[in-house]
Amino acid sequence: MTITAAMVKELRDRTGVGMTKCKEALEASGGSVEEAISFLRKQGAASAVKKAGREAKEGKIAFAENGSTIAVVEVAAETDFVANNERFVEFLNDVVNEAAKSNPADLESFLAQKLSKDPSMTIEDYRTTIVQAIGENIQVKRVITFEKAPNKSFGVYSHLGGKIVTVVEIEGSDQAEQVAKDVAMHAAATAPEYLSPEKVPSEIVEREKDVARGQVEGKPANIIDKIIEGKLRAFYDQICLLNQKFIKDDSVTVAQFVEKNAKESGSPLKVVNFLRWNIGEG
């Protein structure tokens, strides 16, 4: 029987087990989801399967870095109490350090890789042992890495004990870490959705224009376009990181803050990327 992506997803949703193991279980069980669940339980994922029906909305986000890479990982739990458990925190730290070492391409390949401190198990196997030990549904939800370079600076900021983590990447110098961290702190507080107006999807821009048109019905035709442009600029100022008023000095935008530091340092600093993760949104 052909094992489809939908079958694998269903089994993963019901068990919380990684997609690779789900596919293996379905193949070994002739495509039967119920038999695949039994197969996974027999393979030692029993507690993980039993607990995975509960929704994991709490947890923590952590980051780790070495000389070449910065990694960010979100691990979810069912309760905030468990998210502060020593075993959970140890697991989170182990996992995020693994990500910084291996720079994984995606979550599935990351879960399938061998654990450095115990090569007899994968990271997914390690997760299963934590579920069995703690008794809650623990999930590695997201992983991302950033590669360092001689002309780049990164700022990382963790807020509310790992509930929010932001990363800001600046090109032009490797000596602008504090500038990047200030912008990362700003992003944690203001929750921008896009880097700049150019990054906002065209369908969202058109939707905002349509809303603006509805608000100016009956106005003279010669000023409608100017009003719409003004409303669009205000929209960008709300959702785009570089357009927002800088939280430490609202007399300048984030872009102007970076530009000011570029002039002072003599380096052509430019924010090229940012990340803002909030626990539970992934």
Short mmCIF file of the C-alpha atoms (twelve columns), coordinates in Angstrom:
data_MODEL
# 
_entry.id   MODEL 
# 
loop_
_atom_site.group_PDB 
_atom_site.id 
_atom_site.type_symbol 
_atom_site.label_atom_id 
_atom_site.label_alt_id 
_atom_site.label_comp_id 
_atom_site.label_asym_id 
_atom_site.label_seq_id 
_atom_site.Cartn_x 
_atom_site.Cartn_y 
_atom_site.Cartn_z 
_atom_site.pdbx_PDB_model_num 
ATOM 1   C CA . MET A 1   0.000   0.000  0.000  1 
ATOM 2   C CA . THR A 2   1.235   3.491  -0.845 1 
ATOM 3   C CA . ILE A 3   1.902   5.578  2.255  1 
ATOM 4   C CA . THR A 4   0.654   9.095  1.588  1 
ATOM 5   C CA . ALA A 5   1.667   12.361 3.231  1 
ATOM 6   C CA . ALA A 6   -1.867  12.690 4.625  1 
ATOM 7   C CA . MET A 7   -1.562  9.304  6.366  1 
ATOM 8   C CA . VAL A 8   1.775   10.273 7.878  1 
ATOM 9   C CA . LYS A 9   0.339   13.593 9.065  1 
ATOM 10  C CA . GLU A 10  -2.658  11.899 10.657 1 
ATOM 11  C CA . LEU A 11  -0.428  9.517  12.576 1 
ATOM 12  C CA . ARG A 12  1.872   12.348 13.639 1 
ATOM 13  C CA . ASP A 13  -1.108  14.443 14.792 1 
ATOM 14  C CA . ARG A 14  -2.427  11.536 16.843 1 
ATOM 15  C CA . THR A 15  0.884   10.462 18.346 1 
ATOM 16  C CA . GLY A 16  3.253   13.421 18.343 1 
ATOM 17  C CA . VAL A 17  5.961   11.126 16.952 1 
ATOM 18  C CA . GLY A 18  8.273   12.428 14.197 1 
ATOM 19  C CA . MET A 19  7.255   11.998 10.564 1 
ATOM 20  C CA . THR A 20  10.112  9.649  9.717  1 
ATOM 21  C CA . LYS A 21  9.115   7.216  12.449 1 
ATOM 22  C CA . CYS A 22  5.452   7.601  11.523 1 
ATOM 23  C CA . LYS A 23  6.200   6.617  7.936  1 
ATOM 24  C CA . GLU A 24  8.223   3.615  9.101  1 
ATOM 25  C CA . ALA A 25  5.375   2.551  11.387 1 
ATOM 26  C CA . LEU A 26  2.796   2.835  8.600  1 
ATOM 27  C CA . GLU A 27  4.983   0.844  6.226  1 
ATOM 28  C CA . ALA A 28  5.415   -1.870 8.849  1 
ATOM 29  C CA . SER A 29  1.676   -1.900 9.522  1 
ATOM 30  C CA . GLY A 30  0.394   -2.043 5.952  1 
ATOM 31  C CA . GLY A 31  -0.957  1.501  6.067  1 
ATOM 32  C CA . SER A 32  -3.228  0.984  9.084  1 
ATOM 33  C CA . VAL A 33  -3.054  3.956  11.422 1 
ATOM 34  C CA . GLU A 34  -4.347  1.970  14.419 1 
ATOM 35  C CA . GLU A 35  -1.777  -0.785 13.877 1 
ATOM 36  C CA . ALA A 36  0.908   1.836  13.347 1 
ATOM 37  C CA . ILE A 37  0.045   3.315  16.752 1 
ATOM 38  C CA . SER A 38  0.448   -0.124 18.315 1 
ATOM 39  C CA . PHE A 39  3.730   -0.536 16.442 1 
ATOM 40  C CA . LEU A 40  5.039   2.749  17.844 1 
ATOM 41  C CA . ARG A 41  3.999   1.783  21.346 1 
ATOM 42  C CA . LYS A 42  5.823   -1.516 21.037 1 
ATOM 43  C CA . GLN A 43  8.897   0.335  19.825 1 
ATOM 44  C CA . GLY A 44  9.052   2.306  23.093 1 
ATOM 45  C CA . ALA A 45  6.998   5.384  22.227 1 
ATOM 46  C CA . ALA A 46  4.037   4.203  24.307 1 
ATOM 47  C CA . SER A 47  3.899   7.105  26.708 1 
ATOM 48  C CA . ALA A 48  4.468   9.591  23.898 1 
ATOM 49  C CA . VAL A 49  1.514   8.159  22.016 1 
ATOM 50  C CA . LYS A 50  -0.692  8.074  25.083 1 
ATOM 51  C CA . LYS A 51  0.007   11.670 26.053 1 
ATOM 52  C CA . ALA A 52  0.045   13.257 22.598 1 
ATOM 53  C CA . GLY A 53  -3.693  13.810 22.502 1 
ATOM 54  C CA . ARG A 54  -3.237  16.684 24.895 1 
ATOM 55  C CA . GLU A 55  -2.448  20.043 23.363 1 
ATOM 56  C CA . ALA A 56  0.986   21.498 24.082 1 
ATOM 57  C CA . LYS A 57  0.561   25.271 24.268 1 
ATOM 58  C CA . GLU A 58  3.123   26.159 26.923 1 
ATOM 59  C CA . GLY A 59  6.876   25.694 26.784 1 
ATOM 60  C CA . LYS A 60  9.998   27.717 26.133 1 
ATOM 61  C CA . ILE A 61  12.089  29.065 23.273 1 
ATOM 62  C CA . ALA A 62  15.857  28.944 23.649 1 
ATOM 63  C CA . PHE A 63  18.856  30.019 21.622 1 
ATOM 64  C CA . ALA A 64  22.459  28.858 21.511 1 
ATOM 65  C CA . GLU A 65  25.457  29.934 19.510 1 
ATOM 66  C CA . ASN A 66  29.007  28.958 18.676 1 
ATOM 67  C CA . GLY A 67  31.647  30.477 16.422 1 
ATOM 68  C CA . SER A 68  29.722  29.840 13.227 1 
ATOM 69  C CA . THR A 69  26.022  29.414 14.015 1 
ATOM 70  C CA . ILE A 70  23.112  30.738 16.059 1 
ATOM 71  C CA . ALA A 71  20.243  28.307 16.672 1 
ATOM 72  C CA . VAL A 72  16.736  28.941 17.984 1 
ATOM 73  C CA . VAL A 73  14.462  26.091 19.094 1 
ATOM 74  C CA . GLU A 74  10.923  26.029 20.468 1 
ATOM 75  C CA . VAL A 75  9.920   23.118 22.704 1 
ATOM 76  C CA . ALA A 76  6.281   22.943 23.779 1 
ATOM 77  C CA . ALA A 77  4.704   21.420 26.878 1 
ATOM 78  C CA . GLU A 78  1.163   21.181 28.209 1 
ATOM 79  C CA . THR A 79  1.736   23.265 31.328 1 
ATOM 80  C CA . ASP A 80  3.947   26.138 32.399 1 
ATOM 81  C CA . PHE A 81  4.844   24.098 35.493 1 
ATOM 82  C CA . VAL A 82  6.526   21.452 33.341 1 
ATOM 83  C CA . ALA A 83  8.169   24.121 31.161 1 
ATOM 84  C CA . ASN A 84  10.114  25.108 34.286 1 
ATOM 85  C CA . ASN A 85  10.921  21.516 35.260 1 
ATOM 86  C CA . GLU A 86  14.672  20.756 35.436 1 
ATOM 87  C CA . ARG A 87  14.381  17.803 33.052 1 
ATOM 88  C CA . PHE A 88  12.475  19.896 30.524 1 
ATOM 89  C CA . VAL A 89  15.008  22.743 30.715 1 
ATOM 90  C CA . GLU A 90  17.886  20.266 30.357 1 
ATOM 91  C CA . PHE A 91  16.213  18.750 27.299 1 
ATOM 92  C CA . LEU A 92  15.636  22.196 25.770 1 
ATOM 93  C CA . ASN A 93  19.257  23.209 26.316 1 
ATOM 94  C CA . ASP A 94  20.562  19.919 24.916 1 
ATOM 95  C CA . VAL A 95  18.371  20.246 21.837 1 
ATOM 96  C CA . VAL A 96  19.219  23.863 21.039 1 
ATOM 97  C CA . ASN A 97  22.948  23.159 21.441 1 
ATOM 98  C CA . GLU A 98  22.597  20.198 19.080 1 
ATOM 99  C CA . ALA A 99  20.977  22.509 16.528 1 
ATOM 100 C CA . ALA A 100 23.830  25.006 16.813 1 
ATOM 101 C CA . LYS A 101 26.345  22.196 16.242 1 
ATOM 102 C CA . SER A 102 24.616  20.506 13.295 1 
ATOM 103 C CA . ASN A 103 22.900  23.456 11.548 1 
ATOM 104 C CA . PRO A 104 19.952  21.236 10.425 1 
ATOM 105 C CA . ALA A 105 18.113  21.856 7.149  1 
ATOM 106 C CA . ASP A 106 14.658  21.378 8.705  1 
ATOM 107 C CA . LEU A 107 12.838  20.046 11.746 1 
ATOM 108 C CA . GLU A 108 12.314  16.512 10.453 1 
ATOM 109 C CA . SER A 109 15.970  15.920 9.619  1 
ATOM 110 C CA . PHE A 110 16.916  17.441 12.960 1 
ATOM 111 C CA . LEU A 111 14.679  15.051 14.920 1 
ATOM 112 C CA . ALA A 112 16.133  12.116 12.997 1 
ATOM 113 C CA . GLN A 113 19.783  12.945 13.703 1 
ATOM 114 C CA . LYS A 114 21.851  11.189 16.354 1 
ATOM 115 C CA . LEU A 115 22.186  12.727 19.790 1 
ATOM 116 C CA . SER A 116 25.790  13.782 20.475 1 
ATOM 117 C CA . LYS A 117 25.833  12.800 24.131 1 
ATOM 118 C CA . ASP A 118 24.241  9.406  23.390 1 
ATOM 119 C CA . PRO A 119 24.622  8.306  19.724 1 
ATOM 120 C CA . SER A 120 22.504  5.221  20.437 1 
ATOM 121 C CA . MET A 121 19.414  7.424  20.179 1 
ATOM 122 C CA . THR A 122 18.082  10.133 17.890 1 
ATOM 123 C CA . ILE A 123 16.786  13.468 19.104 1 
ATOM 124 C CA . GLU A 124 13.261  12.115 18.561 1 
ATOM 125 C CA . ASP A 125 14.131  9.108  20.771 1 
ATOM 126 C CA . TYR A 126 15.447  11.506 23.402 1 
ATOM 127 C CA . ARG A 127 12.183  13.452 23.236 1 
ATOM 128 C CA . THR A 128 10.235  10.249 23.822 1 
ATOM 129 C CA . THR A 129 12.253  9.448  26.952 1 
ATOM 130 C CA . ILE A 130 11.498  12.932 28.307 1 
ATOM 131 C CA . VAL A 131 7.771   12.433 27.657 1 
ATOM 132 C CA . GLN A 132 7.918   9.138  29.530 1 
ATOM 133 C CA . ALA A 133 9.840   10.679 32.431 1 
ATOM 134 C CA . ILE A 134 7.778   13.852 32.812 1 
ATOM 135 C CA . GLY A 135 4.353   12.503 31.844 1 
ATOM 136 C CA . GLU A 136 3.328   15.333 29.536 1 
ATOM 137 C CA . ASN A 137 3.185   15.809 25.794 1 
ATOM 138 C CA . ILE A 138 6.529   17.441 24.937 1 
ATOM 139 C CA . GLN A 139 7.055   18.570 21.335 1 
ATOM 140 C CA . VAL A 140 9.979   20.111 19.475 1 
ATOM 141 C CA . LYS A 141 7.915   22.580 17.458 1 
ATOM 142 C CA . ARG A 142 10.404  24.663 15.492 1 
ATOM 143 C CA . VAL A 143 14.106  24.975 14.780 1 
ATOM 144 C CA . ILE A 144 15.996  27.593 12.798 1 
ATOM 145 C CA . THR A 145 19.661  28.512 12.420 1 
ATOM 146 C CA . PHE A 146 21.590  31.584 11.285 1 
ATOM 147 C CA . GLU A 147 25.097  31.357 9.865  1 
ATOM 148 C CA . LYS A 148 27.600  33.937 11.048 1 
ATOM 149 C CA . ALA A 149 29.850  35.779 8.595  1 
ATOM 150 C CA . PRO A 150 32.675  38.359 8.849  1 
ATOM 151 C CA . ASN A 151 30.431  41.207 7.644  1 
ATOM 152 C CA . LYS A 152 27.417  40.352 9.804  1 
ATOM 153 C CA . SER A 153 26.269  41.138 13.327 1 
ATOM 154 C CA . PHE A 154 23.466  39.371 15.171 1 
ATOM 155 C CA . GLY A 155 21.429  40.503 18.133 1 
ATOM 156 C CA . VAL A 156 19.415  37.960 20.124 1 
ATOM 157 C CA . TYR A 157 16.929  38.843 22.827 1 
ATOM 158 C CA . SER A 158 14.935  36.524 25.093 1 
ATOM 159 C CA . HIS A 159 11.857  37.950 26.826 1 
ATOM 160 C CA . LEU A 160 9.595   36.642 29.599 1 
ATOM 161 C CA . GLY A 161 11.842  33.708 30.422 1 
ATOM 162 C CA . GLY A 162 11.861  32.312 26.904 1 
ATOM 163 C CA . LYS A 163 8.248   33.009 25.951 1 
ATOM 164 C CA . ILE A 164 9.455   35.349 23.196 1 
ATOM 165 C CA . VAL A 165 12.794  35.237 21.378 1 
ATOM 166 C CA . THR A 166 13.915  37.651 18.678 1 
ATOM 167 C CA . VAL A 167 16.922  37.652 16.374 1 
ATOM 168 C CA . VAL A 168 18.078  40.581 14.234 1 
ATOM 169 C CA . GLU A 169 20.672  40.243 11.470 1 
ATOM 170 C CA . ILE A 170 22.684  43.287 10.353 1 
ATOM 171 C CA . GLU A 171 25.010  43.382 7.355  1 
ATOM 172 C CA . GLY A 172 27.974  45.711 7.001  1 
ATOM 173 C CA . SER A 173 30.023  44.920 10.105 1 
ATOM 174 C CA . ASP A 174 30.684  42.241 12.684 1 
ATOM 175 C CA . GLN A 175 31.019  44.935 15.369 1 
ATOM 176 C CA . ALA A 176 27.375  46.023 15.511 1 
ATOM 177 C CA . GLU A 177 26.084  43.395 17.934 1 
ATOM 178 C CA . GLN A 178 24.744  45.954 20.402 1 
ATOM 179 C CA . VAL A 179 22.840  47.782 17.667 1 
ATOM 180 C CA . ALA A 180 21.353  44.467 16.534 1 
ATOM 181 C CA . LYS A 181 20.429  43.558 20.109 1 
ATOM 182 C CA . ASP A 182 18.727  46.926 20.651 1 
ATOM 183 C CA . VAL A 183 16.631  46.324 17.534 1 
ATOM 184 C CA . ALA A 184 15.907  42.752 18.693 1 
ATOM 185 C CA . MET A 185 14.662  44.122 22.028 1 
ATOM 186 C CA . HIS A 186 12.471  46.564 20.116 1 
ATOM 187 C CA . ALA A 187 11.034  43.724 17.993 1 
ATOM 188 C CA . ALA A 188 10.185  41.715 21.121 1 
ATOM 189 C CA . ALA A 189 8.118   44.620 22.438 1 
ATOM 190 C CA . THR A 190 6.391   45.772 19.232 1 
ATOM 191 C CA . ALA A 191 5.825   42.491 17.334 1 
ATOM 192 C CA . PRO A 192 6.456   43.680 13.748 1 
ATOM 193 C CA . GLU A 193 5.173   41.368 11.035 1 
ATOM 194 C CA . TYR A 194 7.517   42.334 8.184  1 
ATOM 195 C CA . LEU A 195 10.962  43.849 7.795  1 
ATOM 196 C CA . SER A 196 10.009  46.645 5.377  1 
ATOM 197 C CA . PRO A 197 7.148   47.697 3.064  1 
ATOM 198 C CA . GLU A 198 8.823   45.820 0.192  1 
ATOM 199 C CA . LYS A 199 8.406   42.575 2.161  1 
ATOM 200 C CA . VAL A 200 4.656   42.929 2.667  1 
ATOM 201 C CA . PRO A 201 2.803   40.490 0.348  1 
ATOM 202 C CA . SER A 202 0.953   42.175 -2.510 1 
ATOM 203 C CA . GLU A 203 -2.392  40.652 -1.502 1 
ATOM 204 C CA . ILE A 204 -2.134  42.275 1.930  1 
ATOM 205 C CA . VAL A 205 -1.271  45.640 0.370  1 
ATOM 206 C CA . GLU A 206 -4.275  45.368 -1.960 1 
ATOM 207 C CA . ARG A 207 -6.532  44.460 0.950  1 
ATOM 208 C CA . GLU A 208 -5.426  47.556 2.864  1 
ATOM 209 C CA . LYS A 209 -5.939  49.731 -0.204 1 
ATOM 210 C CA . ASP A 210 -9.431  48.306 -0.588 1 
ATOM 211 C CA . VAL A 211 -10.235 49.061 3.054  1 
ATOM 212 C CA . ALA A 212 -8.890  52.596 2.609  1 
ATOM 213 C CA . ARG A 213 -11.012 53.147 -0.503 1 
ATOM 214 C CA . GLY A 214 -14.092 52.163 1.464  1 
ATOM 215 C CA . GLN A 215 -13.219 54.742 4.111  1 
ATOM 216 C CA . VAL A 216 -12.887 57.630 1.645  1 
ATOM 217 C CA . GLU A 217 -16.025 57.120 -0.424 1 
ATOM 218 C CA . GLY A 218 -17.574 60.441 -1.311 1 
ATOM 219 C CA . LYS A 219 -14.311 62.374 -1.041 1 
ATOM 220 C CA . PRO A 220 -13.166 64.489 -4.038 1 
ATOM 221 C CA . ALA A 221 -11.512 62.272 -6.655 1 
ATOM 222 C CA . ASN A 222 -8.351  64.396 -6.768 1 
ATOM 223 C CA . ILE A 223 -7.476  63.663 -3.118 1 
ATOM 224 C CA . ILE A 224 -8.565  60.030 -2.820 1 
ATOM 225 C CA . ASP A 225 -5.204  58.645 -4.018 1 
ATOM 226 C CA . LYS A 226 -3.297  60.862 -1.581 1 
ATOM 227 C CA . ILE A 227 -5.499  59.758 1.322  1 
ATOM 228 C CA . ILE A 228 -5.002  56.086 0.398  1 
ATOM 229 C CA . GLU A 229 -1.223  56.594 0.186  1 
ATOM 230 C CA . GLY A 230 -1.267  58.210 3.620  1 
ATOM 231 C CA . LYS A 231 -3.263  55.363 5.151  1 
ATOM 232 C CA . LEU A 232 -0.906  52.844 3.564  1 
ATOM 233 C CA . ARG A 233 2.124   54.622 5.038  1 
ATOM 234 C CA . ALA A 234 0.472   54.527 8.467  1 
ATOM 235 C CA . PHE A 235 -0.155  50.805 7.988  1 
ATOM 236 C CA . TYR A 236 3.514   50.212 7.141  1 
ATOM 237 C CA . ASP A 237 4.572   52.233 10.183 1 
ATOM 238 C CA . GLN A 238 2.623   49.773 12.346 1 
ATOM 239 C CA . ILE A 239 3.658   46.423 10.908 1 
ATOM 240 C CA . CYS A 240 7.131   46.949 9.370  1 
ATOM 241 C CA . LEU A 241 10.135  46.781 11.693 1 
ATOM 242 C CA . LEU A 242 12.208  49.421 9.916  1 
ATOM 243 C CA . ASN A 243 9.281   51.869 9.760  1 
ATOM 244 C CA . GLN A 244 8.343   51.623 13.423 1 
ATOM 245 C CA . LYS A 245 9.247   54.339 15.924 1 
ATOM 246 C CA . PHE A 246 12.244  53.066 17.861 1 
ATOM 247 C CA . ILE A 247 11.129  52.064 21.336 1 
ATOM 248 C CA . LYS A 248 14.164  53.613 23.085 1 
ATOM 249 C CA . ASP A 249 13.844  56.906 21.190 1 
ATOM 250 C CA . ASP A 250 10.547  57.571 19.461 1 
ATOM 251 C CA . SER A 251 11.953  60.618 17.689 1 
ATOM 252 C CA . VAL A 252 13.490  58.234 15.150 1 
ATOM 253 C CA . THR A 253 12.410  55.101 13.319 1 
ATOM 254 C CA . VAL A 254 14.303  51.845 13.633 1 
ATOM 255 C CA . ALA A 255 15.823  52.461 10.186 1 
ATOM 256 C CA . GLN A 256 17.000  55.930 11.295 1 
ATOM 257 C CA . PHE A 257 18.437  54.490 14.523 1 
ATOM 258 C CA . VAL A 258 20.502  52.001 12.514 1 
ATOM 259 C CA . GLU A 259 21.526  54.692 10.022 1 
ATOM 260 C CA . LYS A 260 22.696  56.943 12.865 1 
ATOM 261 C CA . ASN A 261 24.870  54.145 14.257 1 
ATOM 262 C CA . ALA A 262 26.202  53.423 10.773 1 
ATOM 263 C CA . LYS A 263 27.411  57.006 10.446 1 
ATOM 264 C CA . GLU A 264 28.984  56.943 13.899 1 
ATOM 265 C CA . SER A 265 30.787  53.656 13.256 1 
ATOM 266 C CA . GLY A 266 31.722  54.362 9.656  1 
ATOM 267 C CA . SER A 267 30.184  51.051 8.553  1 
ATOM 268 C CA . PRO A 268 27.281  50.672 6.081  1 
ATOM 269 C CA . LEU A 269 24.919  48.935 8.505  1 
ATOM 270 C CA . LYS A 270 21.706  47.452 7.169  1 
ATOM 271 C CA . VAL A 271 19.075  45.250 8.838  1 
ATOM 272 C CA . VAL A 272 18.510  42.395 6.400  1 
ATOM 273 C CA . ASN A 273 16.532  39.889 8.439  1 
ATOM 274 C CA . PHE A 274 14.699  39.412 11.712 1 
ATOM 275 C CA . LEU A 275 12.924  36.649 13.585 1 
ATOM 276 C CA . ARG A 276 10.298  36.945 16.295 1 
ATOM 277 C CA . TRP A 277 8.965   33.760 17.853 1 
ATOM 278 C CA . ASN A 278 6.227   33.716 20.470 1 
ATOM 279 C CA . ILE A 279 5.579   30.483 22.356 1 
ATOM 280 C CA . GLY A 280 2.615   28.559 21.016 1 
ATOM 281 C CA . GLU A 281 2.226   30.369 17.706 1 
ATOM 282 C CA . GLY A 282 4.172   27.709 15.760 1 
# 
